[in-house]
């Protein structure tokens, strides 16, 4: 009966877990994103899969390669496997450890010994069992922290994949913008070459001044110099993309031009509260908070005694056949180890754990605030860049018309060719600005997609508690 009561008491104590249980802290979340129409709908651009957001076949191929073969993706996957293994190590602490220790020895005893002269061998085989009774939940808290670290690493992997998607798409749009600038530079170089040739012929015929010819040659040289610089930038951008894809430097296949790249007719941001469940960096920060909370329990459990149970079962015999017969032996022991005086070490360890929890909570709240700010910035950028592109497109169309009219005036003898040159220079700047603003719009969509969480959803995650303002 005494043994039964002891087992019941041990089971009750083993169910105790010291330290605070984790509860997601309340956070202040607005009803809609600053810069977005109010109220925001529940639908979000982030709910769309990346291959539906980016419809360029070449870009899809590049993103798929970066997710499959990119160095960052491979490192992130390996870190998840490492964290999973560490979680398994922590979980194994809940179970007994069983080991064995066989031994064979052979020797000779002097005839002057009390047992007389003997020569022979001895076989010893033991099985050892050890187990720590988790009376105060120390092992459970360690297991809780290891699980949170594992889940945080998984969220970090998702964040890496989302960043790879965004970086690959942004670099590709940068490359297509450089391609467009190179095409503009080549077209304008050809036009300025024709102009320079025209002034050379007229100068040779005595109908053009040296000033006209020199200016035409200068414009040709300036525009021609842009071509090697752009080709240099294109090679550098291709190498950047190759690194993201995890492959050796080489040419990057192209797909749609900047003008052909589809833009979503609308960019719904969704509800701000969804960021807490969608953004992998926020979820990673919360798992770090869970691990820090479990660390407080580990520190508190150190104030209480530790109960260790050990056992040994084995035998010894000069012959293998009788090893487990009359020569068998066994013992069971229970040890209790607890602190008495440690000069405040345990108390300060708990203070360290509490401070680490406060740091993790501040990091969690900061991640939420930063995410709200990123979405707001990207929403405003999308709206304003759309307006700017409209105005730049209008300016480019007006400059094309100006070149046409200046050419007609020159051919009709109403103006000098300098008007045509001035109009061409104006058009060159307008076209370059237009392709750059188009690139900026596409990159802004990428940034917003990343800021919203990029479509990562987990329907099994509990809804957060929050306060609205």
C-alpha positions in Angstrom: 0.0 0.0 0.0 2.9 2.3 0.8 4.4 1.7 -2.6 1.0 2.5 -4.2 0.7 5.8 -2.4 4.3 6.7 -3.4 3.5 6.0 -7.1 0.4 8.1 -6.9 2.2 11.0 -5.3 5.0 10.7 -7.9 2.4 10.8 -10.7 0.7 13.9 -9.2 4.0 15.7 -8.8 5.0 14.8 -12.3 2.0 16.6 -13.6 3.1 19.9 -12.0 4.6 22.5 -14.3 6.1 25.6 -12.9 6.4 28.8 -14.8 3.8 30.9 -16.7 1.8 29.3 -19.5 2.0 31.1 -22.8 -0.8 33.5 -23.9 -0.4 35.6 -27.0 -0.1 39.2 -25.8 -2.8 41.6 -27.0 -1.6 44.0 -29.7 -3.0 47.2 -31.2 -4.1 46.6 -34.8 -6.0 49.3 -36.8 -9.2 48.5 -38.7 -7.5 49.3 -42.1 -4.1 50.1 -43.4 -2.9 53.7 -43.4 -3.0 54.8 -47.0 -5.6 52.2 -48.1 -9.3 52.9 -48.7 -11.4 52.4 -45.6 -12.7 49.9 -44.8 -10.4 47.2 -46.1 -11.9 44.0 -47.5 -11.1 40.5 -46.3 -9.6 39.5 -49.6 -5.9 40.2 -50.1 -3.3 40.1 -52.9 -1.3 37.8 -50.6 -3.9 35.1 -50.9 -2.9 34.7 -54.6 -0.2 32.2 -55.3 3.0 33.7 -56.7 2.6 32.0 -60.1 -0.7 33.8 -60.5 0.8 37.1 -59.5 3.7 36.9 -61.9 2.5 35.7 -65.3 5.6 36.1 -67.3 6.6 32.5 -68.3 10.3 33.3 -68.1 10.0 34.9 -64.7 8.0 31.9 -63.4 10.8 29.6 -64.5 13.4 31.7 -62.8 11.4 31.9 -59.5 10.8 28.1 -59.6 14.6 27.5 -60.0 15.4 29.9 -57.2 13.0 28.1 -54.8 14.3 24.7 -55.9 18.1 25.2 -56.3 18.9 28.6 -54.7 21.6 28.6 -52.0 19.4 30.5 -49.6 16.5 28.0 -49.9 18.9 25.1 -49.4 20.5 26.6 -46.3 17.0 27.4 -44.8 15.9 23.8 -45.4 19.0 22.5 -43.7 18.4 24.7 -40.7 14.9 23.4 -40.4 16.2 19.9 -40.3 18.7 20.9 -37.6 16.0 22.5 -35.5 13.8 19.4 -36.0 16.6 17.2 -34.8 17.2 19.4 -31.7 13.5 19.2 -31.0 13.8 15.4 -31.1 16.8 15.6 -28.7 14.8 17.7 -26.2 11.8 15.3 -26.5 14.0 12.3 -25.7 14.7 13.7 -22.2 11.2 12.7 -21.1 12.0 9.0 -21.5 14.3 6.6 -19.6 17.8 5.9 -20.9 18.8 2.3 -21.1 22.4 1.2 -21.7 24.6 -1.9 -21.4 28.1 -2.5 -20.1 29.5 -6.0 -20.9 33.0 -6.9 -19.6 35.3 -9.8 -19.8 38.4 -10.1 -17.7 41.0 -12.9 -17.3 43.6 -13.0 -14.5 45.7 -15.0 -12.0 45.5 -14.7 -8.1 48.5 -15.5 -6.0 48.5 -18.5 -3.7 49.1 -16.2 -0.8 45.6 -14.5 -1.2 42.8 -15.4 1.1 40.9 -17.2 -1.6 43.9 -19.3 -2.7 45.7 -19.5 -6.0 43.2 -19.1 -9.0 43.5 -18.6 -12.7 40.5 -17.9 -14.9 38.2 -15.5 -16.5 35.1 -13.6 -15.5 32.2 -12.4 -17.6 30.2 -9.4 -16.4 27.1 -8.1 -18.2 24.9 -5.2 -16.9 21.9 -3.3 -18.2 21.7 0.3 -16.7 18.4 2.3 -16.6 18.2 6.0 -15.6 15.2 8.3 -15.6 14.6 11.8 -14.2 11.1 12.3 -12.9 9.9 15.6 -14.4 8.3 16.7 -11.1 8.2 20.4 -11.8 7.9 20.4 -15.6 11.6 21.4 -16.3 11.8 18.8 -19.1 8.4 19.7 -20.4 9.4 23.4 -20.6 12.6 22.5 -22.3 10.6 20.5 -24.8 8.2 23.4 -25.3 11.1 25.8 -26.0 12.7 23.4 -28.5 9.4 22.9 -30.3 9.0 26.7 -30.5 12.6 27.0 -31.9 11.8 24.4 -34.5 8.6 26.2 -35.6 10.5 29.5 -35.6 13.0 28.0 -38.0 10.2 26.7 -40.2 8.8 30.2 -40.3 12.2 31.6 -41.1 12.4 29.2 -44.0 9.1 30.5 -45.3 10.4 34.0 -45.0 13.5 33.1 -47.0 11.3 31.6 -49.7 9.1 34.7 -49.8 12.2 36.9 -50.0 13.6 34.7 -52.9 10.4 35.1 -54.8 10.5 38.9 -54.3 14.2 39.3 -55.0 14.1 37.2 -58.1 11.1 39.1 -59.5 12.6 42.5 -58.6 15.9 41.6 -60.2 14.1 40.3 -63.3 12.2 43.6 -63.7 15.4 45.5 -63.2 16.9 43.5 -66.0 14.0 44.1 -68.3 14.2 47.8 -67.5 17.9 47.8 -68.5 17.0 45.9 -71.7 14.4 48.7 -72.5 16.9 51.4 -71.8 19.5 49.7 -74.0 16.9 49.5 -76.8 16.1 53.2 -76.4 19.8 54.0 -76.4 20.4 52.0 -79.6 17.5 53.6 -81.4 18.5 57.1 -80.4 22.1 56.4 -81.3 21.0 55.4 -84.8 18.9 58.6 -85.0 21.9 60.8 -83.9 24.1 58.9 -86.3 21.9 59.8 -89.1 21.9 63.4 -87.9 25.7 63.5 -87.7 26.0 62.0 -91.1 23.6 64.6 -92.5 25.6 67.5 -91.0 28.9 66.1 -92.2 27.6 65.9 -95.8 26.2 69.5 -95.5 29.4 70.7 -94.0 31.3 69.2 -96.9 28.9 70.9 -99.3 29.3 74.2 -97.4 25.6 74.4 -96.3 26.2 73.6 -92.6 28.4 75.3 -90.1 31.1 73.6 -88.0 29.1 74.4 -84.9 26.2 72.3 -86.2 28.4 69.4 -87.0 30.2 69.5 -83.7 27.0 69.5 -81.7 25.6 66.6 -83.7 28.9 64.7 -83.1 28.8 65.4 -79.4 25.2 64.2 -79.1 26.1 61.0 -81.0 29.1 60.4 -78.7 27.1 61.0 -75.5 24.3 58.6 -76.5 26.7 56.0 -77.9 28.6 55.9 -74.5 25.4 54.8 -72.8 25.4 51.5 -74.7 28.5 49.9 -73.1 27.5 51.2 -69.7 24.0 49.6 -70.0 25.5 46.3 -71.3 27.8 46.3 -68.3 24.8 46.8 -65.9 22.9 44.0 -67.7 25.8 41.6 -67.2 26.0 42.5 -63.5 22.2 42.0 -63.1 22.3 38.6 -64.9 25.0 37.5 -62.5 22.9 38.6 -59.6 20.0 36.6 -60.9 22.2 33.5 -61.5 23.4 33.7 -57.8 19.8 33.7 -56.6 19.1 30.7 -58.8 22.2 28.9 -57.5 23.8 28.4 -60.9 27.0 29.5 -62.7 27.1 33.0 -64.4 25.5 33.0 -67.8 22.8 34.6 -69.9 19.3 34.8 -68.4 16.3 34.0 -70.6 13.8 36.9 -71.2 10.1 36.8 -71.5 7.6 39.7 -71.7 8.8 43.3 -72.0 8.1 45.8 -69.4 5.1 47.1 -71.3 3.8 43.6 -71.7 4.0 42.7 -68.0 0.5 42.5 -66.6 -0.5 44.6 -63.6 -3.4 43.6 -61.3 -6.4 45.8 -61.9 -6.7 46.3 -58.2 -4.4 45.6 -55.3 -6.6 44.6 -52.3 -4.5 44.6 -49.1 -7.0 42.7 -46.9 -7.4 43.2 -43.1 -4.4 44.3 -41.0 -5.3 41.5 -38.4 -4.5 38.9 -41.1 -0.8 39.9 -41.0 -0.4 38.3 -37.6 -1.3 34.9 -39.2 0.2 35.4 -42.6 3.6 37.1 -42.3 6.2 34.5 -41.6 8.5 36.9 -39.8 5.7 37.8 -37.3 5.0 34.1 -36.7 8.7 33.5 -36.3 8.9 36.3 -33.7 5.9 34.8 -31.8 7.6 31.4 -31.7 10.7 33.1 -30.2 8.4 34.6 -27.6 7.0 31.2 -26.8 10.5 29.8 -26.4 11.4 32.6 -24.1 8.3 32.1 -22.0 9.2 28.4 -21.6 12.7 29.5 -20.5 11.1 31.2 -17.4 9.6 27.8 -16.4 13.0 26.1 -16.9 14.6 28.7 -14.6 11.9 28.3 -12.0 12.1 24.6 -12.0 15.8 24.9 -10.9 14.6 26.1 -7.5 13.0 22.7 -6.7 14.7 19.3 -6.1 15.4 16.8 -8.9 14.4 13.2 -8.5 16.5 10.7 -10.4 15.7 7.0 -10.6 18.4 4.5 -11.6 18.5 0.8 -11.9 21.0 -2.0 -12.7 20.3 -5.6 -13.8 23.1 -8.0 -14.7 25.2 -10.9 -13.8 28.7 -12.2 -13.5 30.0 -15.6 -14.0 33.1 -17.4 -15.3 30.9 -19.1 -17.9 28.5 -17.6 -20.4 25.9 -20.3 -19.8 25.5 -19.4 -16.1 25.8 -15.6 -16.6 22.2 -14.9 -15.7 21.8 -17.7 -13.3 23.0 -17.7 -9.7 25.5 -14.9 -10.5 22.8 -12.4 -11.3 22.6 -9.0 -9.5 20.3 -6.0 -9.5 19.7 -2.8 -7.6 17.3 0.2 -7.7 18.1 3.6 -6.4 16.4 6.9 -6.1 18.3 10.2 -5.6 17.0 13.6 -4.6 19.1 16.6 -5.5 18.1 20.2 -4.5 19.7 23.6 -4.0 20.4 25.0 -0.5 22.8 27.9 -1.1 24.1 29.2 -4.5 24.8 32.9 -3.8 21.7 34.0 -5.9 22.7 32.1 -9.0 19.2 30.6 -9.5 17.4 33.9 -8.8 19.5 35.7 -11.3 19.0 33.0 -13.9 15.3 33.5 -13.5 15.8 37.3 -13.9 17.7 36.6 -17.1 14.9 34.5 -18.4 12.3 37.2 -17.6 14.5 39.8 -19.3 14.8 37.6 -22.4 11.0 37.2 -22.5 10.6 41.0 -22.3 13.1 41.3 -25.2 11.2 38.7 -27.3 7.9 40.4 -26.6 9.3 43.8 -27.7 10.7 42.1 -30.8 7.3 40.6 -31.5 5.4 43.9 -31.1 8.1 45.6 -33.3 7.7 43.0 -36.0 3.9 43.7 -36.1 4.4 47.5 -36.2 7.1 47.3 -38.9 4.8 45.0 -41.0 1.9 47.5 -40.8 4.3 50.3 -41.8 5.7 48.3 -44.8 2.2 47.5 -46.1 1.2 51.2 -45.7 4.3 52.4 -47.5 3.8 50.0 -50.4 0.1 50.7 -50.7 0.9 54.4 -51.1 3.7 53.7 -53.5 1.5 51.6 -55.7 -1.2 54.3 -55.9 1.3 57.2 -56.4 3.4 55.4 -58.9 0.3 54.6 -61.0 -0.5 58.3 -61.1 3.1 59.1 -62.0 3.2 56.5 -64.8 0.1 58.0 -66.3 1.7 61.5 -66.3 5.0 60.2 -67.7 3.2 58.3 -70.5 1.4 61.6 -71.4 4.7 63.4 -71.4 6.3 60.8 -73.6 3.4 60.9 -76.1 3.7 64.8 -76.2 7.4 64.6 -76.8 6.9 62.1 -79.7 4.4 64.6 -81.2 6.9 67.4 -80.6 9.6 65.4 -82.6 7.2 64.8 -85.4 6.2 68.5 -85.6 9.8 69.7 -85.3 10.8 67.4 -88.1 7.9 68.8 -90.3 8.9 72.4 -89.5 12.5 71.6 -90.4 11.5 69.9 -93.7 9.2 72.8 -94.6 12.0 75.3 -93.9 10.3 77.0 -91.0 13.0 76.1 -88.4 16.6 75.0 -87.9 17.5 71.4 -87.2 18.4 72.4 -83.6 14.7 72.2 -82.8 14.6 68.6 -84.0 17.7 67.8 -81.8 16.2 69.5 -78.8 12.9 67.6 -79.3 14.8 64.3 -79.6 16.8 64.9 -76.4 13.5 65.7 -74.6 11.9 62.5 -76.0 15.0 60.4 -74.9 14.6 61.6 -71.3 10.9 61.0 -71.3 11.1 57.5 -72.7 13.8 56.6 -70.2 11.8 58.0 -67.3 8.7 56.1 -68.5 10.5 52.7 -68.5 12.0 53.4 -65.1 8.6 54.3 -63.6 7.1 51.2 -65.1 9.8 49.1 -63.5 9.1 50.9 -60.2 5.5 50.0 -60.4 6.2 46.4 -61.0 8.7 46.3 -58.1 6.2 48.1 -55.9 3.7 45.2 -56.6 6.5 42.7 -55.6 7.2 44.7 -52.4 3.5 44.8 -51.4 3.2 41.1 -52.1 6.1 40.4 -49.8 4.8 42.9 -47.1 1.4 41.2 -47.1 2.9 37.8 -46.4 3.0 36.4 -49.9 0.1 34.0 -49.7 1.4 31.9 -46.8 -1.7 30.7 -45.0 -2.3 28.2 -42.2 -6.0 27.7 -41.4 -5.1 25.8 -38.2 -3.4 28.8 -36.5 -5.5 30.2 -33.7 -6.9 33.7 -34.1 -4.9 36.3 -32.2 -6.3 38.4 -29.4 -6.1 42.1 -30.2 -7.4 45.5 -29.4 -8.7 47.8 -32.2 -8.0 51.4 -32.3 
